């Protein structure tokens, strides 16, 4: 966020800054979602809803998971939240007692430890490496499990790496004792292979998802958690006390997106796929190439250790000198040091120019 805020400050001062750091689609939301939201407001659909969310939306989410993954879940297992972050909070609040542990990959999405530690849980970090496509080794995970380990967190496709967890790894992790907490927010943005839901492998899973990424609805703040039935009432009670319910007009937008926005999602996915290709080609031209091609999300996690082992300083220098915003790998845990994250949630023109500037910057470091 420091890079993003400085980028905005420089841009507001008239500097020509290209941001390849932000993890937000640059597309407008689907028209059907906008129109549904407007229509709900015009009809004064602005009151509290059921604390679990509108039944109609929960039914559409259940139908979506049945059609896409072949799993049968009840709408009563779904809690609609104001984005995926509250879904994580509610999940861990219901699951963890003080001192309980959650296994996380390192590197990982920057906010994961905050969710756990805020609730007096502890993070068990397992280093994952680029030569292994940043995947867990289930054998190593098993060795780190103890009586306090409540959950294993999975993110596939992952932030910051974009990689998909192989089915074999998914299956082995599901066979271990702890619950799986599966962050599926980048589902729908996969360009090679197919994303798999944790619910295909086990019913001992909490699935976190939402509308921000694949539907480009970040500002709507609409997410959900699918949970084992015995955890739903505790999470619902926490929701009632902290959030009451999600805005009804935003929930109506979610219903419309699930029913009508598939063509919009496909169009955005195809554009992202083209951008990924250009990003990888442009990075290769300046000597920055990942060991293997990521399958999804909109990130490339690039090793810069030949130039710097201080990714934070590297990113700030690149912003100030080359006018390109990138995310330092250290933001994603100690395992991310020596890397930068490039986001291709930007136009092809800006991607090419931004990486060209990055190339000019690193050429001066040699």
C-alpha positions in Angstrom: 0.0 0.0 0.0 3.0 2.4 0.6 3.9 2.0 -3.1 0.3 2.5 -4.2 -0.1 5.6 -2.1 3.2 7.1 -3.3 2.3 6.3 -6.8 -1.0 8.3 -6.4 0.9 11.2 -4.8 3.3 11.3 -7.7 0.6 11.1 -10.2 -1.4 13.9 -8.5 1.7 16.0 -8.7 1.7 15.5 -12.5 4.3 12.8 -12.9 3.8 10.1 -15.5 3.5 7.0 -13.3 2.5 3.5 -14.5 1.2 1.2 -11.9 1.9 -2.5 -12.2 1.3 -3.1 -8.5 -2.4 -3.0 -7.8 -4.4 -6.2 -7.6 -7.6 -4.8 -9.0 -9.2 -5.4 -12.4 -9.3 -2.3 -14.5 -12.6 -3.2 -16.2 -16.0 -1.6 -15.3 -18.4 -4.0 -13.5 -20.8 -5.9 -15.8 -23.8 -3.8 -16.9 -26.3 -6.3 -15.6 -24.8 -5.9 -12.0 -24.9 -2.1 -12.3 -28.5 -2.1 -13.6 -29.7 -4.5 -10.9 -28.1 -2.3 -8.2 -29.7 0.8 -9.6 -33.1 -0.9 -9.9 -33.0 -2.1 -6.3 -32.2 1.5 -5.1 -35.0 2.9 -7.2 -37.4 0.4 -5.6 -36.1 1.5 -2.2 -34.7 -2.0 -1.5 -32.4 -0.5 1.1 -33.3 -2.2 4.4 -31.7 -4.9 6.5 -31.7 -8.4 5.0 -31.3 -11.7 6.7 -28.0 -11.8 8.4 -26.8 -14.7 6.3 -27.7 -12.8 3.1 -30.6 -12.8 0.7 -31.8 -16.4 0.2 -32.1 -15.8 -3.5 -28.4 -14.9 -3.6 -27.4 -17.9 -1.5 -29.3 -20.1 -3.8 -27.5 -18.7 -6.8 -24.1 -19.2 -5.2 -25.1 -22.9 -4.4 -26.2 -23.4 -8.0 -23.0 -21.8 -9.3 -20.9 -24.2 -7.2 -23.0 -27.2 -8.4 -22.7 -26.3 -12.0 -19.0 -25.4 -12.0 -17.6 -28.0 -9.5 -20.3 -30.6 -9.2 -20.7 -30.2 -5.5 -24.0 -30.0 -3.6 -24.2 -27.4 -0.9 -27.1 -26.0 0.9 -27.9 -22.2 0.9 -27.9 -22.6 4.7 -24.2 -23.3 4.5 -23.5 -19.9 2.9 -23.0 -16.6 4.6 -22.9 -13.4 2.5 -20.3 -10.9 3.6 -19.2 -7.3 2.7 -16.2 -8.6 0.7 -14.0 -11.6 1.2 -12.0 -10.0 4.1 -14.9 -10.1 6.5 -15.5 -13.7 5.4 -12.0 -14.6 6.6 -12.6 -12.8 9.9 -15.9 -14.7 10.5 -14.3 -18.0 9.5 -11.3 -17.7 11.8 -13.4 -16.2 14.6 -15.6 -19.3 14.6 -12.8 -21.7 14.1 -10.0 -20.5 16.3 -9.4 -20.4 20.0 -6.5 -18.3 21.4 -3.2 -20.1 20.5 -4.7 -22.2 17.8 -2.6 -22.5 14.6 -3.2 -22.0 10.9 -0.7 -23.2 8.3 0.1 -20.7 5.6 2.4 -20.8 2.6 5.3 -18.3 2.6 5.0 -16.3 0.4 1.2 -15.6 0.8 -1.4 -12.8 0.4 -0.2 -10.1 2.8 -3.4 -10.0 4.9 -3.6 -13.7 5.9 -1.5 -13.4 9.0 -3.4 -10.3 10.1 -6.7 -12.3 10.1 -5.2 -15.1 12.2 -3.2 -13.0 14.6 -5.9 -10.4 15.3 -8.0 -13.3 16.7 -5.0 -14.5 18.9 -4.2 -17.3 16.6 -0.7 -18.3 15.5 0.6 -18.7 12.0 2.7 -21.8 11.0 4.6 -20.6 7.9 5.8 -23.2 5.4 8.3 -21.9 2.9 7.3 -22.7 -0.7 9.7 -22.2 -3.5 9.7 -21.2 -7.1 11.3 -24.5 -8.3 8.2 -26.2 -6.9 5.9 -23.6 -8.4 5.3 -22.2 -4.9 3.2 -25.3 -4.0 2.9 -26.9 -0.6 4.7 -30.2 -0.1 2.0 -32.3 1.7 4.7 -34.3 3.5 6.2 -31.1 4.9 2.8 -29.8 5.9 2.0 -33.0 7.7 5.2 -32.8 9.8 4.2 -29.3 10.9 0.8 -30.3 12.2 0.3 -30.5 15.9 -2.6 -30.6 18.4 -3.1 -26.9 18.0 -3.3 -26.8 14.2 -6.9 -26.1 13.2 -6.6 -25.2 9.5 -4.5 -25.2 6.4 -5.0 -22.2 4.2 -5.0 -22.7 0.4 -5.1 -20.0 -2.3 -5.4 -21.4 -5.9 -4.8 -19.6 -8.2 -2.6 -17.7 -5.7 -1.7 -14.2 -4.9 1.1 -13.2 -5.4 2.3 -16.1 -7.7 -0.7 -16.9 -10.0 -0.1 -20.7 -9.7 -2.7 -23.4 -9.4 -2.4 -26.2 -6.8 -2.2 -29.6 -8.6 -5.1 -32.0 -8.0 -2.8 -34.6 -6.4 -1.5 -32.0 -3.9 -5.0 -30.8 -3.2 -6.2 -34.3 -2.5 -3.3 -35.1 -0.1 -3.9 -31.9 1.9 -7.6 -32.7 2.1 -6.7 -36.0 3.7 -4.9 -34.4 6.6 -6.6 -33.7 9.9 -7.0 -29.9 9.9 -9.8 -28.0 8.1 -9.0 -26.5 4.7 -9.6 -22.8 4.4 -9.7 -22.2 0.6 -9.4 -18.7 -0.8 -11.1 -19.1 -4.2 -11.4 -15.3 -5.0 -9.4 -15.7 -8.3 -11.6 -18.5 -9.6 -12.8 -17.6 -13.0 -9.4 -16.1 -14.0 -7.6 -19.2 -15.1 -6.0 -19.4 -18.5 -4.4 -22.9 -18.5 -5.9 -25.9 -16.8 -8.9 -25.7 -14.4 -9.4 -24.3 -11.0 -10.7 -26.8 -8.4 -12.7 -26.0 -5.3 -11.7 -27.5 -1.9 -15.3 -28.8 -1.7 -14.5 -31.3 -4.5 -12.0 -32.9 -2.2 -13.5 -32.6 1.3 -16.6 -31.3 3.2 -14.2 -30.2 6.0 -13.6 -26.9 4.2 -14.3 -23.3 4.5 -14.5 -21.7 1.1 -14.0 -17.9 0.7 -15.1 -16.3 -2.5 -16.6 -13.1 -3.8 -17.3 -10.8 -6.8 -14.2 -8.5 -6.7 -11.9 -10.2 -9.1 -13.6 -12.3 -11.8 -16.6 -9.9 -12.0 -14.5 -6.7 -11.5 -16.8 -5.6 -8.6 -14.2 -4.6 -6.0 -16.0 -1.5 -4.8 -19.3 -3.4 -4.3 -17.7 -5.2 -1.4 -19.5 -8.4 -1.8 -18.2 -11.8 -0.8 -19.3 -15.0 0.9 -18.1 -18.0 3.0 -19.3 -21.6 2.5 -18.8 -23.5 5.7 -19.5 -26.8 7.4 -23.1 -26.6 8.8 -22.0 -26.7 12.5 -20.0 -23.5 12.1 -22.8 -21.5 10.3 -24.7 -20.4 13.4 -21.6 -19.1 15.3 -20.5 -17.1 12.2 -24.0 -15.8 11.7 -24.1 -14.5 15.3 -20.8 -12.7 14.9 -22.1 -11.2 11.6 -25.2 -10.0 13.4 -23.1 -8.2 16.1 -20.4 -6.7 13.9 -22.0 -6.1 10.4 -25.8 -6.9 10.7 -26.1 -7.6 7.0 -24.8 -6.8 3.6 -26.4 -4.0 1.6 -29.5 -5.4 -0.2 -28.9 -3.5 -3.4 -25.4 -4.9 -3.6 -26.7 -8.4 -3.1 -29.1 -7.9 -6.0 -26.1 -6.9 -8.1 -24.5 -10.2 -7.1 -27.6 -12.2 -8.2 -27.6 -10.5 -11.6 -23.8 -11.2 -12.0 -24.2 -14.9 -11.3 -27.2 -15.2 -13.7 -26.1 -13.0 -16.5 -22.5 -11.9 -16.4 -20.8 -15.1 -17.7 -20.1 -13.4 -21.1 -18.5 -10.4 -19.4 -16.3 -12.7 -17.3 -15.2 -14.7 -20.4 -14.4 -11.4 -22.2 -12.3 -10.1 -19.3 -10.6 -13.5 -18.9 -9.6 -13.5 -22.6 -8.2 -10.0 -22.3 -6.2 -10.9 -19.2 -4.8 -14.0 -21.0 -3.5 -11.8 -23.8 -2.0 -9.4 -21.3 -0.3 -12.2 -19.5 1.3 -13.3 -22.7 2.6 -9.8 -23.4 3.8 -9.4 -19.8 5.8 -12.6 -19.9 7.3 -11.7 -23.3 8.2 -8.2 -22.2 9.8 -9.5 -19.0 11.8 -12.0 -20.9 13.2 -9.3 -23.1 14.7 -7.5 -20.1 16.1 -10.7 -18.5 13.3 -11.3 -16.0 11.6 -14.6 -16.5 9.8 -16.9 -14.0 10.9 -20.5 -14.0 7.4 -21.6 -15.2 4.3 -19.9 -16.5 1.5 -19.1 -13.9 -1.9 -20.4 -14.8 -4.2 -17.8 -13.3 -5.0 -14.5 -11.4 -3.2 -11.5 -12.9 0.2 -11.6 -11.4 3.7 -12.6 -12.3 6.1 -13.1 -9.4 9.6 -12.4 -10.6 13.0 -13.1 -9.1 15.2 -10.0 -8.9 18.0 -11.4 -6.6 20.6 -10.8 -9.3 19.9 -7.1 -8.8 18.8 -6.8 -5.1 18.0 -8.7 -2.0 16.0 -5.8 -0.7 12.8 -5.8 -2.7 11.2 -3.0 -0.7 14.0 -0.6 -1.5 14.1 -1.9 -5.1 10.4 -1.2 -5.6 10.7 2.3 -4.1 13.7 3.2 -6.2 12.0 1.9 -9.3 9.0 4.0 -8.6 11.0 7.2 -8.0 13.5 6.7 -10.8 11.6 4.8 -13.5 8.1 6.0 -12.6 6.8 2.4 -12.4 4.9 1.0 -9.5 5.6 -2.7 -8.6 4.9 -4.7 -5.4 7.9 -5.7 -3.3 8.1 -9.4 -2.6 8.7 -8.9 1.1 5.1 -7.7 1.4 4.1 -11.3 0.9 6.3 -12.7 3.7 9.9 -13.5 4.2 9.7 -16.2 1.5 8.9 -13.4 -1.0 12.1 -11.5 -0.4 14.2 -11.2 -3.6 11.1 -11.1 -5.7 8.7 -8.5 -7.1 5.1 -8.9 -8.1 4.0 -7.5 -11.5 0.2 -7.1 -12.0 -1.1 -7.2 -15.5 -4.4 -5.6 -14.5 -3.5 -2.7 -16.8 -3.6 -2.0 -20.5 -1.2 -3.7 -22.9 0.2 -0.3 -23.8 1.0 0.5 -20.2 2.3 -3.0 -19.5 4.8 -2.7 -22.4 5.9 0.8 -21.4 6.1 0.0 -17.7 8.3 -3.1 -18.2 10.4 -1.2 -20.7 11.0 1.4 -18.0 11.8 -1.4 -15.5 14.3 -2.8 -18.0 16.0 0.6 -18.4 16.1 0.9 -14.6 17.8 -2.5 -14.0 20.2 -2.0 -16.9 21.7 0.9 -15.0 22.2 -1.4 -12.0 24.6 -3.7 -13.8 
